[in-house]
């Protein structure tokens, strides 16, 4: 949850800095923020010597991929993570287009949209934490996924800023809900011996969906517009959630 929150809250703080201080100082503050990470890493004095398995890095990678491929559920979860970030993250990427072209506003509206989305992400994280170790993580994740699709479609077609903020809040909550639950499921299904390798495969799918979705959206938006492009993404997310819930029920059964 902290990872997903940081990914959403960072742009919110950047939007506030952009509005209050301008673009130059905004980038300077972003660069300075890495000092905190550097100080934290330098303060670590833990010595860890991994056990020698005799495997090369490539062999370990192949073993992780082979394990994921042969598992009955992991391919669906990894694919779900990729699809969620590919179709869901462009909502954040194209908020400047909505602020300027759809609502006719400037940096202030963009910051407002980012802040609302970040608040939704926090709410989604709190909801997942409140659920605890529920026995219906798969069904809950798919409900969040369908909700993300509906909220994205609603935001894409709405032209009233207050109502759009409501839909954006719900989208932020649902996105964090999906990703948090899917990540938990992947870790629970894998034993200690393979967890690191499997999470590496999951991380590639999770992160890989973001640039792919932004690239495809960037190719579509000049031709069909940001609202239609996001509406298509939302419809695909909703359809995927319904399909996994009613037809291919491996995730729903978790």
C-alpha positions as CSV (number, residue, x, y, z in Angstrom):
1,X,0.0,0.0,0.0
2,X,2.8,2.4,0.8
3,X,4.4,1.8,-2.6
4,X,1.1,2.6,-4.4
5,X,0.4,5.6,-2.2
6,X,3.9,7.0,-2.9
7,X,3.4,6.6,-6.6
8,X,0.2,8.7,-6.4
9,X,1.0,11.2,-3.7
10,X,4.3,12.2,-5.4
11,X,2.5,13.8,-8.4
12,X,0.1,15.5,-6.0
13,X,3.0,17.2,-4.2
14,X,4.5,18.0,-7.5
15,X,1.3,19.6,-8.6
16,X,1.2,21.7,-5.5
17,X,4.8,22.8,-6.0
18,X,4.1,23.6,-9.6
19,X,1.2,25.8,-8.7
20,X,2.9,27.5,-5.8
21,X,6.6,27.8,-6.9
22,X,6.7,27.3,-10.6
23,X,8.2,24.6,-12.8
24,X,11.9,25.3,-12.2
25,X,11.7,25.1,-8.4
26,X,9.3,22.1,-8.7
27,X,12.0,20.1,-10.5
28,X,14.7,21.3,-8.0
29,X,12.6,20.1,-5.1
30,X,12.1,16.8,-6.8
31,X,15.8,16.4,-7.2
32,X,16.5,17.4,-3.6
33,X,14.0,14.8,-2.4
34,X,16.4,12.0,-3.5
35,X,18.7,13.2,-0.7
36,X,16.4,11.6,1.8
37,X,16.7,8.2,0.1
38,X,20.5,8.6,-0.1
39,X,20.7,9.4,3.6
40,X,18.5,6.4,4.5
41,X,20.6,4.0,2.4
42,X,23.9,5.3,3.9
43,X,22.5,4.8,7.4
44,X,22.0,1.1,6.8
45,X,24.7,-1.1,8.4
46,X,23.2,-4.5,8.0
47,X,25.5,-7.2,6.5
48,X,23.6,-9.8,4.6
49,X,25.5,-12.7,2.9
50,X,23.1,-14.7,0.8
51,X,23.5,-18.5,0.7
52,X,25.2,-19.8,-2.4
53,X,22.9,-21.8,-4.5
54,X,25.3,-22.4,-7.5
55,X,22.8,-20.8,-9.9
56,X,23.6,-17.9,-12.1
57,X,21.3,-14.9,-12.3
58,X,19.9,-16.0,-15.7
59,X,19.2,-19.5,-14.3
60,X,17.3,-17.9,-11.4
61,X,15.3,-15.7,-13.8
62,X,14.4,-18.7,-15.9
63,X,13.4,-20.7,-12.9
64,X,11.1,-17.8,-11.7
65,X,9.5,-17.5,-15.1
66,X,9.0,-21.2,-15.4
67,X,7.4,-21.4,-11.9
68,X,5.0,-18.6,-12.8
69,X,4.1,-20.1,-16.1
70,X,3.3,-23.5,-14.6
71,X,1.3,-22.2,-11.6
72,X,-2.5,-22.5,-12.1
73,X,-3.2,-18.9,-10.9
74,X,-0.1,-16.8,-11.0
75,X,-0.2,-16.1,-14.8
76,X,-3.7,-14.6,-14.3
77,X,-2.5,-12.4,-11.4
78,X,0.6,-11.2,-13.2
79,X,-1.5,-10.5,-16.3
80,X,-4.1,-8.7,-14.2
81,X,-1.4,-6.5,-12.7
82,X,-0.1,-5.6,-16.2
83,X,-3.6,-4.9,-17.5
84,X,-4.5,-2.8,-14.5
85,X,-1.5,-0.5,-14.8
86,X,-1.6,-0.4,-18.6
87,X,-5.3,0.7,-18.7
88,X,-5.6,2.4,-15.3
89,X,-2.4,4.6,-15.0
90,X,-3.2,6.7,-18.2
91,X,-5.9,8.3,-16.1
92,X,-3.2,10.0,-14.1
93,X,-1.0,10.7,-17.1
94,X,-3.6,12.6,-19.1
95,X,-5.0,14.7,-16.2
96,X,-3.2,17.8,-17.6
97,X,-5.1,17.3,-20.9
98,X,-8.4,17.2,-19.0
99,X,-7.5,20.2,-16.9
100,X,-6.6,22.3,-20.0
101,X,-8.7,21.1,-22.9
102,X,-11.8,19.6,-21.2
103,X,-12.3,21.9,-18.3
104,X,-10.5,24.9,-19.7
105,X,-8.5,25.5,-16.6
106,X,-4.8,25.8,-15.7
107,X,-2.3,24.5,-13.2
108,X,-4.7,25.0,-10.3
109,X,-7.3,22.6,-11.7
110,X,-4.6,20.1,-12.5
111,X,-3.4,20.3,-8.9
112,X,-6.9,19.9,-7.7
113,X,-7.4,16.8,-9.8
114,X,-4.2,15.3,-8.6
115,X,-5.0,16.0,-5.0
116,X,-8.5,14.4,-5.3
117,X,-6.9,11.3,-6.9
118,X,-4.3,11.1,-4.1
119,X,-7.1,11.4,-1.5
120,X,-8.9,8.5,-3.2
121,X,-5.7,6.4,-3.2
122,X,-5.4,7.0,0.6
123,X,-9.0,6.0,1.1
124,X,-8.5,2.9,-1.0
125,X,-5.5,1.9,1.0
126,X,-7.4,2.4,4.3
127,X,-10.2,0.2,3.0
128,X,-7.8,-2.6,2.1
129,X,-6.2,-2.3,5.5
130,X,-9.7,-2.4,7.2
131,X,-10.5,-5.6,5.2
132,X,-7.6,-7.3,7.0
133,X,-6.7,-10.9,6.1
134,X,-10.0,-11.6,4.4
135,X,-10.7,-14.9,2.7
136,X,-12.1,-13.2,-0.4
137,X,-9.2,-11.2,-1.7
138,X,-9.7,-12.4,-5.3
139,X,-13.3,-11.3,-5.4
140,X,-12.5,-8.0,-3.6
141,X,-9.8,-7.3,-6.1
142,X,-12.1,-7.9,-9.1
143,X,-14.8,-5.7,-7.5
144,X,-12.2,-2.9,-7.2
145,X,-11.2,-3.6,-10.8
146,X,-14.8,-3.3,-12.1
147,X,-15.2,-0.2,-10.0
148,X,-12.0,1.3,-11.5
149,X,-13.4,0.7,-15.0
150,X,-16.8,2.4,-14.2
151,X,-15.1,5.3,-12.4
152,X,-12.7,5.8,-15.3
153,X,-15.6,5.8,-17.9
154,X,-17.6,8.2,-15.7
155,X,-14.7,10.6,-15.4
156,X,-13.9,10.4,-19.1
157,X,-17.5,11.4,-20.1
158,X,-18.2,14.0,-17.4
159,X,-17.8,17.7,-18.1
160,X,-18.6,19.1,-14.7
161,X,-15.5,19.6,-12.5
162,X,-17.1,18.8,-9.1
163,X,-18.7,15.6,-10.4
164,X,-15.4,14.6,-12.1
165,X,-13.6,15.0,-8.8
166,X,-16.0,12.5,-7.3
167,X,-15.3,10.0,-10.0
168,X,-11.6,10.6,-9.9
169,X,-11.6,10.0,-6.1
170,X,-13.3,6.6,-6.6
171,X,-10.9,5.7,-9.4
172,X,-7.9,6.4,-7.1
173,X,-9.4,4.3,-4.4
174,X,-10.1,1.4,-6.7
175,X,-6.7,1.4,-8.4
176,X,-4.9,1.2,-5.1
177,X,-7.3,-1.5,-3.9
178,X,-6.7,-3.7,-7.0
179,X,-2.9,-3.4,-6.9
180,X,-2.6,-3.9,-3.1
181,X,-4.8,-7.0,-3.1
182,X,-3.2,-8.6,-6.2
183,X,0.3,-8.0,-4.8
184,X,-0.8,-9.7,-1.5
185,X,-2.3,-12.7,-3.3
186,X,0.9,-13.2,-5.3
187,X,3.0,-13.2,-2.2
188,X,0.7,-15.6,-0.3
189,X,0.6,-18.1,-3.1
190,X,4.4,-18.5,-3.3
191,X,6.7,-20.1,-0.7
192,X,9.8,-18.5,0.7
193,X,12.2,-20.2,-1.7
194,X,10.6,-18.7,-4.8
195,X,9.0,-15.5,-3.5
196,X,11.8,-13.2,-4.5
197,X,12.0,-14.5,-8.1
198,X,8.2,-14.5,-8.5
199,X,7.9,-11.0,-7.2
200,X,10.6,-9.9,-9.7
201,X,8.4,-11.3,-12.5
202,X,5.4,-9.6,-11.0
203,X,7.3,-6.3,-10.7
204,X,8.3,-6.4,-14.4
205,X,4.6,-6.8,-15.3
206,X,3.4,-4.2,-12.8
207,X,5.9,-1.6,-13.9
208,X,5.8,-2.6,-17.6
209,X,2.2,-1.8,-17.9
210,X,2.6,1.9,-17.0
211,X,4.8,3.0,-20.0
212,X,3.0,0.7,-22.4
213,X,-0.4,2.2,-21.4
214,X,1.0,5.7,-21.6
215,X,2.6,5.1,-25.0
216,X,-0.6,3.6,-26.4
217,X,-2.7,6.4,-24.9
218,X,-0.3,9.0,-26.4
219,X,-0.8,7.5,-29.8
220,X,-4.6,7.5,-29.5
221,X,-5.3,10.8,-27.9
222,X,-4.2,13.0,-30.9
223,X,-6.6,11.1,-33.1
224,X,-9.7,10.4,-30.9
225,X,-9.2,12.7,-27.9
226,X,-8.3,12.0,-24.3
227,X,-12.0,11.4,-23.1
228,X,-12.6,8.7,-25.7
229,X,-9.3,7.1,-25.1
230,X,-9.8,6.9,-21.3
231,X,-13.4,5.7,-21.8
232,X,-12.1,2.8,-23.9
233,X,-9.6,2.0,-21.1
234,X,-12.4,2.1,-18.5
235,X,-14.6,-0.2,-20.6
236,X,-11.8,-2.7,-21.0
237,X,-11.1,-2.7,-17.3
238,X,-14.7,-3.3,-16.4
239,X,-15.0,-6.0,-19.0
240,X,-11.9,-7.7,-17.7
241,X,-13.2,-7.6,-14.1
242,X,-16.5,-9.1,-15.2
243,X,-14.8,-11.8,-17.3
244,X,-12.5,-12.9,-14.4
245,X,-15.4,-12.8,-12.0
246,X,-18.0,-14.8,-14.1
247,X,-16.1,-16.8,-16.7
248,X,-12.4,-17.5,-15.8
249,X,-12.9,-17.7,-12.1
250,X,-9.4,-18.7,-10.9
251,X,-8.8,-15.2,-9.4
252,X,-12.3,-14.9,-8.0
253,X,-11.9,-18.2,-6.1
254,X,-8.9,-16.9,-4.1
